[in-house]
Amino acid sequence: MNILKFSNGDNLPLMGLGTWLSKPNEVYNAVIEAIKCGYRHIDCAYIYGNEKEIGDALRFAFTNGLVKREEIFITSKLWNSDHAPERVGISMRKSLNDLQLDYLDLYLMHWPVAFKTGHEQAKTANDLASLDEIPLELTWNAMVEMKNLGLTKHVGVSNFNIAKLNKLSADSGIKPEVNQVELHPYFQQNELVEYCHSNEILVTAYSPLGSRHLIKTDEGIQLEKSIQEIAAKHKCSETQVMLAWGMQRNTSVIPKSVNSSRIIENLEAMSVQLDADDMHQISKLERGQRMAKGLYVVLPGGYYTYEGIWEK
Ligand SMILES: NC(=O)c1ccc[n+]([C@@H]2O[C@H](COP(=O)([O-])OP(=O)(O)OC[C@H]3O[C@@H](n4cnc5c(N)ncnc54)[C@H](OP(=O)(O)O)[C@@H]3O)[C@@H](O)[C@H]2O)c1
């Protein structure tokens, strides 16, 4: 299986290309390379600052017949400074305009936190808005309206825990279709993944390689003995083992790369079939090591705490 299914039958391809920290001058080639070798899912966000270049690459791909619009799944995300309901449509249309698209396949609320309108970065607590001022369900209702207008096929959230998913669904009456969260062998979040699956919320695994802080250092998950043994057994790379593990948990994975050979290597993880023992060995690597802690919103005198974001 190489897709997850939405309740209306639409497909979410299991493998996607991540674009966070892909520099504007690199992301254009990365997206074209990815499409040429078979990726049909690109993960974008307003705050990554590279949607214009991704839009140029998509236009090139469409006009040169590399792929048709309806054959590729494009995600973007609403940034924290555009949570005010009247800002949601403006922000989404900016992403659509930059990506040169008429519609998105998926629009996600990037984080369960709000900044004051116009404050793209929060340097002090004054830049933050509380969730009493801009409740998540008001932002969510405005996103659902974008779906009703046909500007996105699906809507979802990112960095939501079980309590926040429950509250959003209860307050608005409309459940997110996707939750995009950090997932890799050092941070497996089994309870959250199981909750989402049993509530028909599709899960996308971000930082599936542990992000640059792990993969590029000697702390890397790829150096784990069991990962190396599994890679040797299947005659594949360690990173392919990590991606195959994510996909076999029925989560879509969105590894970021701007390097052609690594873009291909990551896609080829789709042909790696891990067995039950491999999955069990990898499950033992869990160490609760969250890389994206959201500390950029934890500011002196502010509304947000680490526990409030992740645990409450
Ligand atoms: N929703 C959210 O809040 C959120 C947060 C974080 C990330 N994301 C999304 O998830 C995507 C992936 O997460 P991520 O970028 O944090 O981390 P990641 O995909 O786990 O790791 C990316 C790093 O791995 C390197 N890499 C990629 N393929 C490799 C391979 N085969 N062998 C060795 N190194 C490899 C990349 O370098 P090269 O480019 O040089 O290959 C880059 O440094 C993001 O790009 C973004 O789209 C979403």
The ligand as an SDF file (V2000), in Angstrom:
LIG
                    3D

 48 52  0  0  0  0  0  0  0  0999 V2000
    4.3570   20.6380   11.1800 N   0  0  0  0  0  0  0  0  0  0  0  0
    5.4730   21.0030   11.7580 C   0  0  0  0  0  0  0  0  0  0  0  0
    5.4940   21.7070   12.7720 O   0  0  0  0  0  0  0  0  0  0  0  0
    6.7750   20.5230   11.1690 C   0  0  0  0  0  0  0  0  0  0  0  0
    7.9420   20.5850   11.9340 C   0  0  0  0  0  0  0  0  0  0  0  0
    9.1200   20.0990   11.3720 C   0  0  0  0  0  0  0  0  0  0  0  0
    9.1090   19.5860   10.0870 C   0  0  0  0  0  0  0  0  0  0  0  0
    7.9640   19.5730    9.3430 N   0  0  0  0  0  0  0  0  0  0  0  0
    7.9330   19.0510    7.9510 C   0  0  0  0  0  0  0  0  0  0  0  0
    8.5680   17.7660    7.9380 O   0  0  0  0  0  0  0  0  0  0  0  0
    9.6480   17.7820    7.0260 C   0  0  0  0  0  0  0  0  0  0  0  0
   10.7350   16.8290    7.4730 C   0  0  0  0  0  0  0  0  0  0  0  0
   11.2140   17.1450    8.7470 O   0  0  0  0  0  0  0  0  0  0  0  0
   12.6610   17.7730    9.0000 P   0  0  0  0  0  0  0  0  0  0  0  0
   13.0650   18.5900    7.8410 O   0  0  0  0  0  0  0  0  0  0  0  0
   12.5980   18.4180   10.3330 O   0  0  0  0  0  0  0  0  0  0  0  0
   13.5890   16.5050    9.2040 O   0  0  0  0  0  0  0  0  0  0  0  0
   13.9700   15.1340    8.4690 P   0  0  0  0  0  0  0  0  0  0  0  0
   13.2710   15.0230    7.1810 O   0  0  0  0  0  0  0  0  0  0  0  0
   13.8330   14.0850    9.4900 O   0  0  0  0  0  0  0  0  0  0  0  0
   15.5280   15.3390    8.2350 O   0  0  0  0  0  0  0  0  0  0  0  0
   16.0000   16.2870    7.3190 C   0  0  0  0  0  0  0  0  0  0  0  0
   17.5280   16.2080    7.3340 C   0  0  0  0  0  0  0  0  0  0  0  0
   17.9540   14.9270    6.8930 O   0  0  0  0  0  0  0  0  0  0  0  0
   18.8540   15.0400    5.8040 C   0  0  0  0  0  0  0  0  0  0  0  0
   18.5590   13.8860    4.9570 N   0  0  0  0  0  0  0  0  0  0  0  0
   17.4550   13.6760    4.1930 C   0  0  0  0  0  0  0  0  0  0  0  0
   17.5150   12.4900    3.5880 N   0  0  0  0  0  0  0  0  0  0  0  0
   18.6730   11.8930    3.9950 C   0  0  0  0  0  0  0  0  0  0  0  0
   19.2880   10.6440    3.7100 C   0  0  0  0  0  0  0  0  0  0  0  0
   18.7170    9.7710    2.9050 N   0  0  0  0  0  0  0  0  0  0  0  0
   20.4980   10.3810    4.2960 N   0  0  0  0  0  0  0  0  0  0  0  0
   21.0690   11.2760    5.1270 C   0  0  0  0  0  0  0  0  0  0  0  0
   20.5340   12.4880    5.4240 N   0  0  0  0  0  0  0  0  0  0  0  0
   19.3370   12.7810    4.8670 C   0  0  0  0  0  0  0  0  0  0  0  0
   18.5360   16.3700    5.1760 C   0  0  0  0  0  0  0  0  0  0  0  0
   19.6650   16.9360    4.5500 O   0  0  0  0  0  0  0  0  0  0  0  0
   19.7800   17.2220    2.9460 P   0  0  0  0  0  0  0  0  0  0  0  0
   18.6990   18.1800    2.5720 O   0  0  0  0  0  0  0  0  0  0  0  0
   21.1430   17.7990    2.7950 O   0  0  0  0  0  0  0  0  0  0  0  0
   19.6400   15.8690    2.2810 O   0  0  0  0  0  0  0  0  0  0  0  0
   18.1470   17.2100    6.4040 C   0  0  0  0  0  0  0  0  0  0  0  0
   19.2800   17.7280    7.0450 O   0  0  0  0  0  0  0  0  0  0  0  0
   10.0510   19.2670    7.0110 C   0  0  0  0  0  0  0  0  0  0  0  0
   10.9050   19.5800    5.9450 O   0  0  0  0  0  0  0  0  0  0  0  0
    8.7060   19.9210    6.9660 C   0  0  0  0  0  0  0  0  0  0  0  0
    8.1620   19.8560    5.6550 O   0  0  0  0  0  0  0  0  0  0  0  0
    6.7810   20.0080    9.8860 C   0  0  0  0  0  0  0  0  0  0  0  0
  1  2  1  0
  2  3  2  0
  2  4  1  0
  4  5  1  0
  4 48  2  0
  5  6  2  0
  6  7  1  0
  7  8  2  0
  8  9  1  0
  8 48  1  0
  9 10  1  0
  9 46  1  0
 10 11  1  0
 11 12  1  0
 11 44  1  0
 12 13  1  0
 13 14  1  0
 14 15  2  0
 14 16  1  0
 14 17  1  0
 17 18  1  0
 18 19  2  0
 18 20  1  0
 18 21  1  0
 21 22  1  0
 22 23  1  0
 23 24  1  0
 23 42  1  0
 24 25  1  0
 25 26  1  0
 25 36  1  0
 26 27  1  0
 26 35  1  0
 27 28  2  0
 28 29  1  0
 29 30  1  0
 29 35  2  0
 30 31  1  0
 30 32  2  0
 32 33  1  0
 33 34  2  0
 34 35  1  0
 36 37  1  0
 36 42  1  0
 37 38  1  0
 38 39  2  0
 38 40  1  0
 38 41  1  0
 42 43  1  0
 44 45  1  0
 44 46  1  0
 46 47  1  0
M  CHG  2   8   1  16  -1
M  END
$$$$
